[in-house]
Amino acid sequence: MYVCSCFGITEQQVKKHAEDGACTPRQIASACKAGTDCGSCVRRIQALLGRGACPRRELADRGQPLLADLEDAA
């Protein structure tokens, strides 16, 4: 099923980007452009991402720098 009609991005593609580490609609947009044109798919992308475990989201929720801490944690 298509999530983003503007760029032809499917639910499966969004889920794959999420598995690869994209935790927010903005990160999905960086990966595949979904949500960057009309914006009508952003809420669907948010729903697909849910509130699952994500190291970047957990760091952001604590107000910590995202990239530096991820490199330290790896």
MMTF fields as JSON, N, C-alpha, C and O atoms, coordinates in Angstrom:
{
  "mmtfVersion": "1.0.0",
  "mmtfProducer": "UNKNOWN",
  "numBonds": 295,
  "numAtoms": 296,
  "numGroups": 74,
  "numChains": 1,
  "numModels": 1,
  "chainsPerModel": [1],
  "groupsPerChain": [74],
  "chainIdList": ["A"],
  "bondAtomList": [4, 2, 8, 6, 12, 10, 16, 14, 20, 18, 24, 22, 28, 26, 32, 30, 36, 34, 40, 38, 44, 42, 48, 46, 52, 50, 56, 54, 60, 58, 64, 62, 68, 66, 72, 70, 76, 74, 80, 78, 84, 82, 88, 86, 92, 90, 96, 94, 100, 98, 104, 102, 108, 106, 112, 110, 116, 114, 120, 118, 124, 122, 128, 126, 132, 130, 136, 134, 140, 138, 144, 142, 148, 146, 152, 150, 156, 154, 160, 158, 164, 162, 168, 166, 172, 170, 176, 174, 180, 178, 184, 182, 188, 186, 192, 190, 196, 194, 200, 198, 204, 202, 208, 206, 212, 210, 216, 214, 220, 218, 224, 222, 228, 226, 232, 230, 236, 234, 240, 238, 244, 242, 248, 246, 252, 250, 256, 254, 260, 258, 264, 262, 268, 266, 272, 270, 276, 274, 280, 278, 284, 282, 288, 286, 292, 290],
  "bondOrderList": [1, 1, 1, 1, 1, 1, 1, 1, 1, 1, 1, 1, 1, 1, 1, 1, 1, 1, 1, 1, 1, 1, 1, 1, 1, 1, 1, 1, 1, 1, 1, 1, 1, 1, 1, 1, 1, 1, 1, 1, 1, 1, 1, 1, 1, 1, 1, 1, 1, 1, 1, 1, 1, 1, 1, 1, 1, 1, 1, 1, 1, 1, 1, 1, 1, 1, 1, 1, 1, 1, 1, 1, 1],
  "groupList": [{"groupName": "MET", "atomNameList": ["N", "CA", "C", "O"], "elementList": ["N", "C", "C", "O"], "formalChargeList": [0, 0, 0, 0], "bondAtomList": [1, 0, 2, 1, 3, 2], "bondOrderList": [1, 1, 2], "singleLetterCode": "M", "chemCompType": "L-PEPTIDE LINKING"}, {"groupName": "TYR", "atomNameList": ["N", "CA", "C", "O"], "elementList": ["N", "C", "C", "O"], "formalChargeList": [0, 0, 0, 0], "bondAtomList": [1, 0, 2, 1, 3, 2], "bondOrderList": [1, 1, 2], "singleLetterCode": "Y", "chemCompType": "L-PEPTIDE LINKING"}, {"groupName": "VAL", "atomNameList": ["N", "CA", "C", "O"], "elementList": ["N", "C", "C", "O"], "formalChargeList": [0, 0, 0, 0], "bondAtomList": [1, 0, 2, 1, 3, 2], "bondOrderList": [1, 1, 2], "singleLetterCode": "V", "chemCompType": "L-PEPTIDE LINKING"}, {"groupName": "CYS", "atomNameList": ["N", "CA", "C", "O"], "elementList": ["N", "C", "C", "O"], "formalChargeList": [0, 0, 0, 0], "bondAtomList": [1, 0, 2, 1, 3, 2], "bondOrderList": [1, 1, 2], "singleLetterCode": "C", "chemCompType": "L-PEPTIDE LINKING"}, {"groupName": "SER", "atomNameList": ["N", "CA", "C", "O"], "elementList": ["N", "C", "C", "O"], "formalChargeList": [0, 0, 0, 0], "bondAtomList": [1, 0, 2, 1, 3, 2], "bondOrderList": [1, 1, 2], "singleLetterCode": "S", "chemCompType": "L-PEPTIDE LINKING"}, {"groupName": "PHE", "atomNameList": ["N", "CA", "C", "O"], "elementList": ["N", "C", "C", "O"], "formalChargeList": [0, 0, 0, 0], "bondAtomList": [1, 0, 2, 1, 3, 2], "bondOrderList": [1, 1, 2], "singleLetterCode": "F", "chemCompType": "L-PEPTIDE LINKING"}, {"groupName": "GLY", "atomNameList": ["N", "CA", "C", "O"], "elementList": ["N", "C", "C", "O"], "formalChargeList": [0, 0, 0, 0], "bondAtomList": [1, 0, 2, 1, 3, 2], "bondOrderList": [1, 1, 2], "singleLetterCode": "G", "chemCompType": "PEPTIDE LINKING"}, {"groupName": "ILE", "atomNameList": ["N", "CA", "C", "O"], "elementList": ["N", "C", "C", "O"], "formalChargeList": [0, 0, 0, 0], "bondAtomList": [1, 0, 2, 1, 3, 2], "bondOrderList": [1, 1, 2], "singleLetterCode": "I", "chemCompType": "L-PEPTIDE LINKING"}, {"groupName": "THR", "atomNameList": ["N", "CA", "C", "O"], "elementList": ["N", "C", "C", "O"], "formalChargeList": [0, 0, 0, 0], "bondAtomList": [1, 0, 2, 1, 3, 2], "bondOrderList": [1, 1, 2], "singleLetterCode": "T", "chemCompType": "L-PEPTIDE LINKING"}, {"groupName": "GLU", "atomNameList": ["N", "CA", "C", "O"], "elementList": ["N", "C", "C", "O"], "formalChargeList": [0, 0, 0, 0], "bondAtomList": [1, 0, 2, 1, 3, 2], "bondOrderList": [1, 1, 2], "singleLetterCode": "E", "chemCompType": "L-PEPTIDE LINKING"}, {"groupName": "GLN", "atomNameList": ["N", "CA", "C", "O"], "elementList": ["N", "C", "C", "O"], "formalChargeList": [0, 0, 0, 0], "bondAtomList": [1, 0, 2, 1, 3, 2], "bondOrderList": [1, 1, 2], "singleLetterCode": "Q", "chemCompType": "L-PEPTIDE LINKING"}, {"groupName": "LYS", "atomNameList": ["N", "CA", "C", "O"], "elementList": ["N", "C", "C", "O"], "formalChargeList": [0, 0, 0, 0], "bondAtomList": [1, 0, 2, 1, 3, 2], "bondOrderList": [1, 1, 2], "singleLetterCode": "K", "chemCompType": "L-PEPTIDE LINKING"}, {"groupName": "HIS", "atomNameList": ["N", "CA", "C", "O"], "elementList": ["N", "C", "C", "O"], "formalChargeList": [0, 0, 0, 0], "bondAtomList": [1, 0, 2, 1, 3, 2], "bondOrderList": [1, 1, 2], "singleLetterCode": "H", "chemCompType": "L-PEPTIDE LINKING"}, {"groupName": "ALA", "atomNameList": ["N", "CA", "C", "O"], "elementList": ["N", "C", "C", "O"], "formalChargeList": [0, 0, 0, 0], "bondAtomList": [1, 0, 2, 1, 3, 2], "bondOrderList": [1, 1, 2], "singleLetterCode": "A", "chemCompType": "L-PEPTIDE LINKING"}, {"groupName": "ASP", "atomNameList": ["N", "CA", "C", "O"], "elementList": ["N", "C", "C", "O"], "formalChargeList": [0, 0, 0, 0], "bondAtomList": [1, 0, 2, 1, 3, 2], "bondOrderList": [1, 1, 2], "singleLetterCode": "D", "chemCompType": "L-PEPTIDE LINKING"}, {"groupName": "PRO", "atomNameList": ["N", "CA", "C", "O"], "elementList": ["N", "C", "C", "O"], "formalChargeList": [0, 0, 0, 0], "bondAtomList": [1, 0, 2, 1, 3, 2], "bondOrderList": [1, 1, 2], "singleLetterCode": "P", "chemCompType": "L-PEPTIDE LINKING"}, {"groupName": "ARG", "atomNameList": ["N", "CA", "C", "O"], "elementList": ["N", "C", "C", "O"], "formalChargeList": [0, 0, 0, 0], "bondAtomList": [1, 0, 2, 1, 3, 2], "bondOrderList": [1, 1, 2], "singleLetterCode": "R", "chemCompType": "L-PEPTIDE LINKING"}, {"groupName": "LEU", "atomNameList": ["N", "CA", "C", "O"], "elementList": ["N", "C", "C", "O"], "formalChargeList": [0, 0, 0, 0], "bondAtomList": [1, 0, 2, 1, 3, 2], "bondOrderList": [1, 1, 2], "singleLetterCode": "L", "chemCompType": "L-PEPTIDE LINKING"}],
  "groupTypeList": [0, 1, 2, 3, 4, 3, 5, 6, 7, 8, 9, 10, 10, 2, 11, 11, 12, 13, 9, 14, 6, 13, 3, 8, 15, 16, 10, 7, 13, 4, 13, 3, 11, 13, 6, 8, 14, 3, 6, 4, 3, 2, 16, 16, 7, 10, 13, 17, 17, 6, 16, 6, 13, 3, 15, 16, 16, 9, 17, 13, 14, 16, 6, 10, 15, 17, 17, 13, 14, 17, 9, 14, 13, 13],
  "groupIdList": [1, 2, 3, 4, 5, 6, 7, 8, 9, 10, 11, 12, 13, 14, 15, 16, 17, 18, 19, 20, 21, 22, 23, 24, 25, 26, 27, 28, 29, 30, 31, 32, 33, 34, 35, 36, 37, 38, 39, 40, 41, 42, 43, 44, 45, 46, 47, 48, 49, 50, 51, 52, 53, 54, 55, 56, 57, 58, 59, 60, 61, 62, 63, 64, 65, 66, 67, 68, 69, 70, 71, 72, 73, 74],
  "secStructList": [7, 3, 3, 3, 6, 6, 6, 6, 3, 3, 2, 2, 2, 2, 2, 2, 2, 2, 2, 6, 6, 7, 7, 1, 2, 2, 2, 2, 2, 2, 2, 2, 7, 6, 6, 1, 1, 1, 7, 6, 6, 2, 2, 2, 2, 2, 2, 2, 2, 6, 6, 7, 7, 7, 2, 2, 2, 2, 2, 2, 2, 6, 6, 7, 7, 2, 2, 2, 2, 2, 2, 2, 2, 7],
  "xCoordList": [0.838, 0.0, 0.895, 1.909, 0.503, 1.273, 1.019, -0.117, 2.099, 2.033, 2.142, 1.384, 3.089, 3.343, 3.059, 3.83, 1.951, 1.579, 2.497, 2.761, 2.971, 3.812, 5.083, 5.511, 5.686, 6.946, 6.841, 7.852, 5.633, 5.431, 6.108, 6.642, 6.092, 6.738, 5.706, 4.621, 6.063, 5.138, 5.364, 6.378, 4.375, 4.467, 5.707, 6.417, 5.949, 7.098, 8.409, 9.328, 8.506, 9.725, 9.944, 11.07, 8.865, 8.972, 9.442, 10.318, 8.864, 9.258, 10.726, 11.426, 11.189, 12.595, 13.523, 14.549, 13.163, 13.983, 13.983, 14.997, 12.849, 12.768, 13.685, 14.375, 13.691, 14.585, 16.046, 16.902, 16.315, 17.685, 18.076, 19.199, 17.15, 17.512, 16.759, 16.961, 15.89, 15.097, 14.002, 13.182, 13.99, 13.065, 11.991, 11.032, 12.145, 11.214, 10.784, 11.461, 9.662, 9.257, 10.336, 10.501, 11.056, 12.119, 13.24, 13.787, 13.574, 14.603, 14.108, 14.882, 12.824, 12.236, 12.326, 12.688, 11.999, 12.066, 13.482, 13.669, 14.469, 15.862, 16.232, 17.041, 15.636, 15.959, 15.276, 15.852, 14.033, 13.288, 12.381, 11.642, 12.41, 11.618, 10.155, 9.437, 9.695, 8.294, 7.998, 8.749, 6.907, 6.505, 7.045, 6.771, 7.811, 8.442, 7.707, 8.091, 6.658, 5.938, 4.644, 4.654, 3.562, 2.288, 2.133, 1.389, 2.824, 2.794, 1.635, 1.54, 0.753, -0.418, -0.079, -0.915, 1.112, 1.479, 2.223, 2.506, 2.54, 3.372, 2.71, 3.387, 1.425, 0.747, 0.753, 0.868, 0.631, 0.693, 2.094, 2.247, 3.104, 4.489, 4.7, 5.324, 4.178, 4.282, 3.629, 4.169, 2.474, 1.771, 2.579, 2.632, 3.201, 4.014, 5.242, 5.653, 5.818, 7.003, 6.645, 7.438, 5.463, 5.024, 5.979, 6.67, 6.011, 6.911, 7.827, 8.144, 8.252, 9.142, 10.513, 10.829, 11.31, 12.659, 13.502, 13.572, 14.126, 15.001, 16.088, 15.777, 17.346, 18.407, 18.432, 18.632, 18.23, 18.26, 17.109, 17.298, 15.923, 14.774, 14.982, 14.661, 15.518, 15.747, 16.738, 16.551, 17.79, 18.756, 18.121, 18.349, 17.334, 16.682, 15.715, 15.63, 14.984, 14.036, 14.755, 14.18, 16.015, 16.803, 17.566, 18.273, 17.423, 18.093, 19.573, 20.323, 20.007, 21.425, 21.725, 20.835, 22.97, 23.354, 23.152, 23.458, 22.638, 22.265, 23.431, 23.65, 24.162, 25.185, 26.389, 26.891, 26.862, 28.05, 27.799, 28.653, 26.647, 26.35, 26.124, 26.456, 25.575, 25.404, 26.75, 26.926, 27.696, 29.025, 29.702, 30.384, 29.513, 30.093, 29.459, 30.129, 28.155, 27.44, 27.771, 27.607, 28.234, 28.478, 29.736, 30.064],
  "yCoordList": [-1.168, 0.0, 1.248, 1.3, 2.241, 3.479, 4.353, 4.529, 4.889, 5.84, 7.251, 8.146, 7.435, 8.745, 8.652, 8.064, 9.236, 9.222, 10.124, 9.839, 11.191, 12.14, 11.484, 11.772, 10.603, 9.986, 8.467, 7.796, 7.924, 6.493, 5.63, 4.568, 6.077, 5.334, 4.441, 4.887, 3.183, 2.212, 2.061, 2.482, 1.442, 1.127, 0.274, 0.479, -0.679, -1.581, -0.801, -1.103, 0.19, 0.992, 1.804, 1.918, 2.365, 3.123, 2.201, 2.566, 1.015, 0.059, -0.346, -0.519, -0.495, -0.854, 0.265, 0.001, 1.513, 2.638, 2.698, 3.035, 2.373, 2.349, 1.266, 1.487, 0.104, -0.977, -0.574, -1.009, 0.261, 0.729, 1.887, 2.386, 2.319, 3.326, 4.638, 5.489, 4.835, 6.069, 5.998, 5.081, 6.957, 6.915, 8.001, 7.957, 8.95, 10.075, 10.306, 9.862, 10.997, 11.332, 12.124, 11.951, 12.972, 13.743, 12.817, 13.037, 11.798, 10.85, 10.002, 9.665, 9.659, 8.956, 9.85, 9.387, 11.128, 12.081, 12.17, 12.249, 12.159, 12.204, 10.954, 11.009, 9.836, 8.57, 8.405, 7.816, 8.926, 8.617, 9.737, 9.524, 10.898, 12.066, 12.006, 12.992, 10.886, 10.793, 11.887, 12.073, 12.606, 13.662, 15.03, 15.985, 15.156, 16.444, 17.267, 18.408, 16.719, 17.487, 18.036, 19.13, 17.328, 17.86, 17.675, 18.418, 16.695, 16.48, 15.654, 15.418, 15.209, 14.469, 13.094, 12.493, 12.587, 11.254, 11.274, 10.212, 12.438, 12.516, 11.81, 11.111, 11.977, 11.3, 9.786, 9.053, 9.32, 7.875, 7.358, 6.284, 8.104, 7.724, 7.67, 6.739, 8.67, 8.673, 7.428, 6.811, 7.058, 5.871, 4.607, 3.712, 4.53, 3.352, 3.253, 2.161, 4.4, 4.403, 4.082, 3.466, 4.49, 4.221, 4.791, 5.777, 4.172, 4.587, 3.443, 3.256, 2.675, 1.555, 2.021, 3.209, 1.084, 1.392, 1.942, 1.354, 3.057, 3.671, 4.432, 5.378, 4.049, 4.719, 6.223, 6.984, 6.662, 8.102, 8.813, 9.902, 8.221, 8.853, 8.9, 9.903, 7.822, 7.798, 8.881, 9.535, 9.074, 10.124, 11.501, 12.377, 11.691, 12.988, 13.291, 14.432, 12.277, 12.479, 12.919, 13.622, 12.502, 12.898, 14.197, 14.676, 14.775, 16.027, 15.888, 16.854, 14.691, 14.451, 14.557, 14.354, 14.871, 14.9, 13.527, 12.505, 13.511, 12.242, 11.484, 10.323, 12.081, 11.344, 10.991, 9.871, 11.894, 11.618, 10.468, 9.595, 10.459, 9.413, 8.07, 7.033, 8.062, 6.804, 6.192, 4.981, 7.004, 6.491, 5.945, 4.921, 6.63, 6.162, 4.857, 4.005, 4.696, 3.512, 2.291, 1.164, 2.484, 1.367, 0.608, -0.359],
  "zCoordList": [0.0, 0.0, 0.0, 0.696, -0.786, -0.851, 0.371, 0.81, 0.901, 2.009, 1.438, 1.812, 0.534, -0.076, -1.575, -2.334, -1.978, -3.396, -4.225, -5.393, -3.632, -4.375, -4.907, -6.025, -4.108, -4.497, -4.652, -4.857, -4.556, -4.755, -3.703, -4.022, -2.443, -1.355, -0.68, -0.307, -0.533, 0.056, 1.559, 2.115, 2.179, 3.608, 3.877, 4.861, 2.989, 3.142, 3.1, 3.861, 2.23, 2.136, 3.412, 3.895, 3.953, 5.203, 6.319, 7.104, 6.39, 7.424, 7.272, 8.27, 6.045, 5.803, 6.273, 6.899, 5.97, 6.437, 7.961, 8.573, 8.571, 10.036, 10.6, 11.595, 9.967, 10.399, 10.261, 11.032, 9.269, 9.033, 9.947, 9.87, 10.818, 11.804, 11.752, 12.618, 10.758, 10.709, 11.765, 11.753, 12.669, 13.804, 13.76, 14.53, 12.884, 12.84, 11.395, 10.468, 11.198, 9.83, 9.089, 7.881, 9.776, 9.14, 8.639, 7.559, 9.409, 8.981, 7.81, 6.915, 7.817, 6.672, 5.441, 4.36, 5.603, 4.494, 3.933, 2.719, 4.808, 4.356, 3.566, 2.639, 3.941, 3.292, 1.938, 1.023, 1.8, 0.57, 0.063, -0.899, 0.665, 0.288, 0.725, 0.565, 1.267, 1.699, 2.715, 3.672, 2.504, 3.418, 3.095, 3.822, 2.016, 1.721, 0.675, 0.417, 0.064, -0.952, -0.354, 0.211, -0.458, 0.058, 1.562, 2.203, 2.13, 3.574, 4.091, 5.295, 3.212, 3.685, 4.253, 4.928, 4.003, 4.476, 5.812, 6.367, 6.332, 7.539, 8.719, 9.473, 8.891, 10.012, 9.847, 10.829, 8.62, 8.378, 8.679, 9.26, 8.292, 8.589, 10.099, 10.608, 10.818, 12.283, 12.865, 13.783, 12.336, 12.831, 12.561, 13.404, 11.403, 11.084, 11.983, 12.374, 12.301, 13.166, 14.605, 15.318, 15.041, 16.406, 17.435, 17.18, 18.58, 19.661, 20.043, 21.217, 19.047, 19.316, 19.777, 19.725, 20.222, 20.695, 19.549, 18.47, 19.802, 18.809, 19.556, 20.28, 19.403, 20.152, 19.929, 20.876, 18.685, 18.414, 19.104, 19.645, 19.096, 19.735, 21.244, 21.882, 21.822, 23.268, 23.681, 24.707, 22.887, 23.183, 23.05, 23.884, 22.013, 21.805, 22.938, 23.394, 23.396, 24.491, 25.767, 26.599, 25.917, 27.084, 26.846, 27.733, 25.632, 25.321, 25.057, 25.2, 24.671, 24.413, 22.923, 22.098, 22.57, 21.151, 20.531, 21.145, 19.317, 18.701, 18.08, 18.426, 17.206, 16.467, 17.308, 17.214, 18.116, 18.927, 19.895, 20.054, 20.539, 21.506, 20.831, 21.407, 19.642, 18.933, 18.599, 18.728, 18.173, 17.859, 19.111, 19.054, 20.249, 21.508, 21.957, 22.541, 21.685, 22.146, 21.302, 21.77, 20.068, 19.158, 19.475, 18.787]
}
